[in-house]
Each structure stands twice: as C-alpha cells, then as structure tokens.
Amino acid sequence: MRPIQAPFPATRFRRTRASGALRALTRETTLTVDDFIWPVFVRDGENTVEPIASMPGVNRLSIDRLVEAAAEAHALGIPAICLFPYTDPALKTELCEEAWNPENLSNRAIRAIKAAVPDIAVMTDIALDPYNANGHDGIVRNGEIVNDETVEALVKMALAQAEAGADILGPSDMMDGRIGAIRTALEAAGHRNVTILSYAAKYASSFYGPFRDAVGASGALKGDKKTYQMDPGNSDEALRLIERDLREGADMVMVKPGMAYLDICRRVKDAFGVPTYAYQVSGEYAMLCGAAERGWLDGDKVMLESLMAFKRAGCDGILTYFAPKAARLLRQG
C-alpha cells in the first residue's frame, strides 16, 4: 500500500531530515550490537596472535587468546561468535577424520569459551575444507566431490561439536540433504536445543579468497567449488534451497556472500519471514579496509553504512569481522 501524501509544498520531505532528533524519530531501519555474529579464527599454540595479511586487523588466535576475545565480545554486547579453525596441515587427510575428533582445535575452543564465557553463543562451521587434503568442503573421489559420503562425515562433525557445547551449528558445505541428516542425528542424540543456522544460499563467489588464506585452505584447494556452491547468476534457486533447508529442520538461514547479494536477502525475508542472516565475507571486509587504509573512504562511516544495508535488505543479523569495532562505535552513540 502506498503512503498518502499531500502535494508540494504541503509535503516537504526535508522537514523530517532537518535535525538529528527528527532523523532518529523517522529512521526506518536500526543497527544495534544485537545484530552481530563475530567470525573468529583459532589456531594451536599459546599466547599467540597471528595477523592475517589479506584481512587487516584480523588475527588467528590461540585458544587462550580466543577466550579473552570472547570475553571482550560479550562485554561489548555481541551475542555470538563463530569459530573457524586453522588446522595443522599434518592433520589434513582425504577422509577428513580430524573434523569429528572430539579433541580437535574447534571442539577444544568451544569447551574453553563456554567454560569461561558461558553466556555468549558459540557458533561453529560444518564443512570439511579445514580438514581436507584437497581443500574442498566435501570428500573427493576420482575428482568428484561426493555428496552422500560427505553428509555422513558432516553428521559426525555436527555431533562432536554439539557434544563440545556449541549453541549454533552452521553447515556451510552446500551438500544436498545435510540439514535433514544433521537434525535427525541431533534429535536422536538428545541435542534437541542445538540451533542450525544453515548456509542455505551460498554462492560460488570470488569474494572468499582472504578467508581461504585465513583457514589455510587456499594452497590445498584443487579446482573450484562450482559443482556444489550456487551459480552467482541464480536467484530463484536460492528460494528453493531455503525452502528445502527449512523443511529439513533449519532454524535460521543465511545468504553468503552479503553485499553483492542483498537482493537475495530481501527475497528470502519476504518469501519466508524466517530469521535471515548474511555473511559480510572476507573479500568484502578486505575491500572496505583497503580503501579506508588508502584514505579513499571514511572507514568507520562506510563500515556502518554497509552493515545498515544488510538490515535494510531484511536481514535479522550479520556475520561480520567488523563486529567489535562496530559495537564500540554504536556504544558511543
């Protein structure tokens, strides 16, 4: 329904823009710290902070330093963090057995964070690429990323993470049928309250490069991921995937990447009205940081503007590496 308005000069749109107070009163979309999930990278070691060259300001953290970061995030009001492991290459195999090892890096990190900062939600990544000698999200057989065998591995990975205390599981692999298989296994094992935030519409994007550096998957990757991640030219397919994952038991859904796919976010929210998230991925983050470092953009302003765009497009929250910085700015008012 279109709003009713008088003709000019009875209606002057600039009236409600005339002051900060009026702009605040008439603002349609609001960004708060409650909207953030902070992706973080964990590595082995002690008291280790290892910068990631392609992601300015982002580090791989040893578990002890990660616990400190989680406490800081909680103090800032950030409701959740999402863990991504940098796995020792010696532990990577073609069958990815380390992915469901109860004592792997991710599971030890989950337990440490939940012990020290129990009120922050811990989200995990469910995909095999950090553990795969071939760098793929699934098991590779004769050059093919096999679906059903991968799903069996993902179920074991999900159960290990749930046992470690994860609050939110994030299947990011894009295998067919994995949400239903994971949900069934969680129910059978008594993990009825573990939430699934499905990477339901994940595109085969070129914006992921810095992330693959961060988890050590770039050098291992053979070929590309186009046989299981979405074609960037497709939009209707995203809705079909979202509907499938919801029917299989996903509680929340995600579009990835974010800024180049805001049209997908809006379509998903309008079509389903479910908790909808987007991932402001590593390439988007690095792009904004790089321009800001060169003085081409005001870094703080474009950061907040980019995050507001996700909310305006219908997202309930954003996975963003900017989360702590944005939280501090929002706290300042």
matplotlib code that plots the C-alpha trace (Angstrom):
import matplotlib.pyplot as plt

x = [0.0, 1.4, 1.5, -0.8, 0.9, -0.1, 1.5, 4.3, 4.6, 2.3, 4.6, 8.3, 10.4, 13.2, 11.3, 12.0, 15.6, 16.2, 17.8, 19.4, 16.4, 13.9, 16.1, 16.3, 12.5, 11.7, 14.5, 13.0, 16.0, 18.1, 21.5, 22.4, 25.1, 22.4, 22.7, 26.3, 27.9, 31.7, 33.7, 37.0, 39.9, 41.6, 45.0, 47.1, 49.6, 49.7, 49.5, 49.5, 48.1, 49.0, 47.9, 46.3, 47.9, 44.9, 42.4, 43.7, 43.1, 42.0, 44.2, 44.4, 44.3, 45.4, 42.6, 43.7, 43.7, 40.4, 38.8, 40.0, 38.4, 35.2, 35.0, 35.7, 32.9, 30.5, 31.3, 30.6, 27.2, 27.9, 25.6, 27.6, 30.9, 31.6, 34.7, 36.9, 40.0, 43.4, 44.3, 47.8, 48.4, 49.8, 46.2, 44.6, 43.6, 41.4, 38.8, 38.9, 38.8, 40.1, 36.8, 34.9, 37.8, 36.4, 39.8, 40.3, 41.0, 37.4, 36.0, 38.6, 37.9, 34.2, 34.7, 37.1, 34.9, 31.7, 33.6, 34.9, 32.1, 29.0, 26.5, 28.0, 26.6, 29.2, 28.5, 30.6, 31.3, 30.3, 32.3, 35.3, 37.6, 39.7, 40.5, 40.6, 43.9, 42.1, 40.8, 37.1, 34.1, 33.3, 35.2, 36.7, 36.6, 38.1, 37.9, 34.2, 33.0, 30.8, 27.6, 26.2, 29.5, 30.2, 26.9, 27.8, 31.0, 29.2, 26.8, 29.7, 31.3, 28.0, 27.5, 31.1, 30.5, 27.2, 28.8, 31.5, 28.8, 28.2, 25.0, 24.6, 25.8, 26.5, 26.5, 28.3, 29.1, 26.1, 25.7, 22.2, 20.3, 22.7, 20.3, 17.8, 20.6, 22.1, 18.8, 17.8, 21.1, 20.9, 17.4, 18.5, 21.5, 19.4, 20.7, 17.2, 18.0, 21.1, 20.2, 21.0, 21.9, 22.1, 24.3, 21.3, 22.2, 25.9, 27.3, 30.5, 31.9, 35.3, 34.9, 36.1, 39.9, 41.1, 39.1, 40.7, 44.1, 42.9, 42.0, 44.9, 42.7, 44.0, 47.1, 45.3, 42.2, 42.2, 39.9, 36.8, 33.6, 31.1, 29.6, 28.2, 28.1, 25.5, 25.9, 26.0, 23.5, 20.7, 18.1, 15.0, 17.2, 18.1, 14.5, 14.2, 17.2, 16.0, 12.6, 14.3, 16.5, 13.6, 11.6, 14.6, 14.9, 17.0, 16.0, 17.7, 19.1, 22.0, 22.9, 26.6, 28.3, 26.4, 26.9, 26.6, 23.6, 21.3, 18.6, 18.6, 18.4, 15.3, 13.6, 14.3, 12.9, 9.8, 9.1, 9.6, 9.7, 12.2, 15.4, 17.6, 21.3, 24.0, 27.8, 29.8, 32.6, 36.4, 36.7, 34.0, 35.8, 39.2, 37.9, 36.5, 39.6, 41.9, 40.1, 40.0, 43.7, 44.5, 42.3, 39.8, 36.9, 36.0, 36.4, 34.1, 31.3, 31.3, 31.5, 28.3, 26.6, 27.5, 26.1, 22.9, 22.4, 22.0, 19.3, 17.5, 17.5, 15.7, 18.4, 18.0, 21.7, 25.1, 28.3, 30.9, 34.6, 33.8, 31.7, 33.9, 34.7, 31.1, 30.0, 32.3, 31.1, 27.5, 28.1, 29.5, 26.2]
y = [0.0, 3.4, 6.1, 9.1, 12.4, 16.0, 17.7, 20.2, 22.5, 20.8, 17.9, 18.7, 15.6, 17.7, 18.6, 15.2, 15.4, 18.8, 17.7, 14.6, 14.2, 14.2, 11.8, 9.4, 9.6, 8.7, 6.2, 3.0, 0.7, 0.5, -1.2, -2.5, -4.7, -7.4, -7.8, -9.1, -12.6, -12.2, -14.7, -15.6, -17.8, -20.2, -21.9, -24.1, -22.6, -20.5, -16.7, -16.4, -13.6, -14.1, -11.4, -12.4, -10.3, -10.2, -9.3, -6.1, -6.1, -9.8, -12.4, -16.1, -16.6, -19.4, -20.7, -18.8, -15.5, -16.5, -16.9, -13.3, -12.1, -13.9, -12.2, -8.8, -9.5, -10.4, -7.2, -5.3, -6.9, -9.1, -12.1, -14.7, -15.6, -18.1, -20.3, -21.2, -23.4, -23.1, -26.7, -28.1, -29.3, -32.6, -33.4, -32.9, -36.1, -37.1, -38.6, -35.6, -37.7, -34.7, -33.0, -35.1, -35.7, -34.7, -33.1, -31.2, -27.5, -26.3, -28.6, -27.6, -24.0, -24.5, -26.0, -23.3, -20.5, -22.0, -22.6, -19.0, -17.0, -19.2, -16.5, -15.9, -18.1, -20.2, -20.9, -23.4, -24.1, -27.5, -28.2, -30.3, -27.8, -27.0, -30.7, -31.8, -32.5, -31.5, -28.2, -29.0, -28.8, -32.4, -35.7, -36.1, -39.4, -39.6, -35.8, -35.7, -34.1, -36.9, -35.9, -38.8, -39.9, -36.2, -35.9, -38.9, -37.2, -33.9, -35.6, -37.0, -33.5, -31.9, -34.4, -33.8, -30.0, -30.4, -32.6, -30.0, -27.4, -25.5, -23.4, -22.9, -25.2, -23.6, -26.1, -24.3, -27.2, -27.0, -30.8, -32.0, -33.4, -32.5, -30.4, -33.2, -35.7, -33.4, -32.6, -36.2, -37.1, -34.3, -35.3, -38.9, -37.9, -35.7, -32.4, -31.0, -27.4, -27.1, -24.5, -24.9, -21.7, -23.1, -21.5, -22.3, -19.9, -20.0, -18.8, -19.9, -16.5, -14.8, -12.8, -15.7, -15.5, -13.9, -16.4, -19.3, -17.8, -17.5, -21.1, -22.4, -23.9, -21.8, -23.9, -27.2, -26.4, -28.4, -26.9, -24.9, -25.3, -24.7, -28.2, -27.6, -23.9, -21.8, -20.1, -16.3, -15.8, -17.7, -16.2, -18.4, -21.4, -19.6, -19.7, -23.4, -24.1, -22.0, -23.8, -27.2, -26.4, -25.1, -28.2, -30.3, -28.6, -25.4, -22.8, -19.9, -19.4, -17.5, -15.8, -15.8, -13.5, -10.5, -7.1, -8.4, -10.5, -8.1, -8.8, -12.4, -11.4, -9.4, -12.1, -14.7, -12.5, -11.5, -15.1, -16.9, -14.4, -16.6, -15.5, -14.5, -13.7, -12.7, -13.1, -10.0, -12.1, -11.7, -10.1, -7.5, -6.8, -6.5, -4.3, -1.8, -1.9, -1.5, 1.6, 3.1, 2.5, 4.4, 7.3, 6.8, 6.2, 7.1, 3.6, 4.0, 5.5, 3.1, 0.2, 1.2, 2.1, -1.3, -3.1, -1.0, -2.1, -5.7, -4.7, -2.6, -5.6, -7.7, -9.4, -10.1, -10.3, -10.2, -12.2, -9.6, -9.2, -5.6, -6.7, -5.4, -2.1, -1.5, -2.4, 0.2, 2.9, 2.1, 2.2, 5.8, 6.8]
z = [0.0, -1.0, 1.6, 1.2, 1.0, 0.1, -2.9, -2.5, -0.6, 2.0, 1.9, 2.2, 2.8, 4.1, 7.2, 8.8, 7.8, 9.4, 12.6, 14.2, 16.5, 13.6, 11.6, 14.5, 15.1, 11.4, 10.8, 9.3, 10.0, 13.1, 13.5, 17.0, 18.5, 18.9, 15.1, 15.1, 14.9, 15.0, 12.9, 14.6, 13.6, 16.1, 15.8, 18.0, 20.4, 23.5, 23.8, 20.0, 17.9, 14.3, 11.8, 8.5, 5.8, 3.5, 6.3, 8.0, 11.8, 11.8, 13.6, 14.2, 17.9, 20.2, 22.4, 25.5, 23.5, 21.8, 25.3, 26.0, 22.8, 23.6, 27.0, 25.3, 22.7, 25.5, 27.4, 24.2, 23.9, 20.9, 21.3, 19.3, 17.9, 15.1, 15.1, 12.2, 12.7, 11.1, 11.1, 11.1, 7.6, 9.0, 10.3, 6.9, 5.1, 2.2, 4.5, 6.9, 10.1, 12.2, 11.5, 14.1, 16.6, 20.0, 20.8, 17.6, 17.7, 17.2, 19.9, 22.4, 21.7, 22.1, 25.6, 26.7, 25.6, 27.2, 30.4, 30.6, 29.0, 29.2, 28.2, 24.7, 22.0, 20.2, 16.5, 14.6, 10.9, 9.5, 6.3, 5.6, 3.9, 7.1, 7.4, 3.7, 2.0, -1.2, 0.2, -0.6, 1.6, 0.8, 0.3, -3.1, -5.1, -8.5, -8.9, -7.8, -4.5, -3.4, -1.7, 0.4, 1.9, 2.8, 4.6, 6.7, 7.7, 8.4, 10.7, 12.8, 12.8, 13.9, 16.8, 18.0, 18.0, 19.8, 22.5, 22.9, 23.8, 20.5, 20.6, 16.9, 14.1, 10.7, 7.9, 5.1, 2.8, 0.4, 0.2, -0.6, 2.4, 5.1, 7.2, 7.5, 8.3, 11.0, 12.5, 12.8, 14.4, 16.9, 18.0, 18.4, 20.5, 22.8, 21.4, 20.9, 21.6, 19.4, 16.7, 13.0, 11.0, 7.5, 4.9, 2.6, -0.3, -0.5, -3.9, -5.7, -5.2, -5.8, -2.6, -0.4, -1.1, 2.1, 4.2, 2.5, 3.4, 7.0, 7.4, 5.3, 2.5, -0.4, -1.2, -0.8, -3.0, -6.2, -8.8, -7.8, -5.8, -8.6, -8.5, -5.0, -4.4, -6.2, -9.6, -9.0, -11.8, -10.0, -7.7, -7.8, -6.9, -3.7, -2.6, -3.4, -1.3, 1.6, 1.5, 1.4, 4.4, 6.4, 5.7, 6.8, 10.2, 9.8, 12.4, 10.7, 7.2, 5.6, 2.3, 1.5, 0.4, 1.6, -0.1, -3.7, -2.8, -0.9, -3.5, -2.4, 1.3, 0.5, -1.5, 1.3, 4.0, 2.0, 0.9, 4.2, 7.1, 9.0, 10.8, 7.9, 8.1, 5.7, 5.9, 5.1, 3.8, 3.9, 0.4, 1.3, 4.5, 2.9, 0.1, 2.6, 4.8, 1.8, 0.6, 4.1, 4.7, 1.5, 2.6, -0.3, 2.1, 5.7, 7.2, 10.1, 8.1, 5.2, 7.7, 9.5, 6.2, 4.8, 7.9, 7.8, 4.2, 5.4, 7.9, 5.3, 3.0, 5.6, 7.5, 11.2, 11.7, 10.1, 10.4, 10.2, 11.0, 11.9, 14.9, 17.8, 16.0, 15.1, 18.6, 20.1, 17.7, 18.3, 22.1, 21.7, 20.1]

ax = plt.figure().add_subplot(projection="3d")
ax.plot(x, y, z, "-o")
ax.set_aspect("equal")
plt.show()
